[in-house]
Amino acid sequence: MPIRLLPRLGQPPLEHLVCGTAYYCAPEVWFHDYSPSVDIWAAGVVLYLALFGQFPFHDRDPSRLEVLICEEDKEPAYRPICAQDHPGYQASNVAIACVKQLLTKAREDRPDATAALAMEWLAAAQADRSLECQGPSGQSLR
């Protein structure tokens, strides 16, 4: 007997499912409106995690998390979770400016991948990496 794929009762159709881990989802994902810009948002979440040790928007309740991510007036704290243990730690202004751009809630104002890679903080990291890949006499090690 052939296996048939039928929608299960009580489940939304596939086009209404939100895919991905909620903490990484761009505002437009919650409205089922995907584009490559959702990946820029997710990169911003990863960089925020790396810089501050926590998600930019966090709540255990998915409905409240959606509000934090989607409402224009809700902003991340841009403060490290370890501030008490490491009072001297502070992300650079250039790094914060980059992450803020990547986490722009309005998709049309969020940079595309090319523009994101040209941002001062990420471009500097690329330049540093290219220097690391050169041998003592300047030849490429790639």
Secondary structure as UniProt FT lines:
FT   TURN            9..10
FT   HELIX           14..16
FT   HELIX           22..24
FT   HELIX           27..30
FT   TURN            31..32
FT   HELIX           37..52
FT   HELIX           62..70
FT   TURN            72..73
FT   TURN            81..85
FT   TURN            87..88
FT   HELIX           93..102
FT   HELIX           107..109
FT   HELIX           113..117
FT   HELIX           120..132
FT   TURN            136..137
//
